[in-house]
Structures are given as C-alpha cells and as structure tokens.
Amino acid sequence: PNNRTMINPNELMIGNWIDATQLGGYAEVTEIKAGSVKVKDFDFGILCERNNPIPLDPAILEKCGFVNGWGDDWGWFECLEKRGFQLFIDKDTKVCTHEWGNNKVEIKYLHTLQNLYFARFSSPLKIEL
C-alpha cells in the first residue's frame, strides 16, 4: 500500500511544485482540473491520488532562497527575497513553523509554503528545483 500523503487538489495553485514520482521527480503545476493536474513539460494529466507533497527540509528551503541563520542544518531560515520572512525547523521533530502576528503556523510541505508566501506578499516564491 502507498503510505505517501496525497495532496488535496483544493490546496493547489498554478505554479505549486509537487512530487510527481511517476514522471521522474518534482514538477510544477500548470493546470488544475477535477481529479487531475497538469504539470510543466507534460501534455497529460496526473491523477490527484498520485500527487504527493514535497516535505520541507533545509535543502528545499535553500532552493527557495532561504538562508540558515544559525549555520547548521536546522533552526532559523530567512528568505533573502523578503527579509524578515522567517521559518524555524525543529531539529528533533522536523516540524517547520512560521510566526505570523500572534499565530504560529505549521508548514509541512512546499506547496503550503508557496501558498502562504503568495498570501503574504502577492507574488510567487522563487524556486529552483
């Protein structure tokens, strides 16, 4: 059985990145339809149950323009594009959080970070995967 987490299509936006393992790796969403999505460089849809999220970790954050403020692989990360936009990854739990006002938001996956970034800054997060 597949123990991977499926992405609900309602969570996706055009430009989100997903783990399209069946296509050989990460892919950028270009179209969202009921039950499937299309990704860049492919002309066919991928069934939603095959769309997997990309978990956040220090390497993924660095590919999104974040730098580590502590010099090790975990801890505070700040976005170079938007100074002050920071994330914290707990070394033990691997949980990534962002404080927004008085709220602490847990962010597990890249597409969630992309959506949060877009909501805050009205522009897409630059990613080089």
Helices and strands as residue ranges (DSSP letters): G 9-11, E 17-20, G 21-23, E 25-33, E 36-39, E 45-47, G 48-50, H 58-63, E 66-68, E 75-79, E 86-89, E 96-100, E 103-107, H 110-121
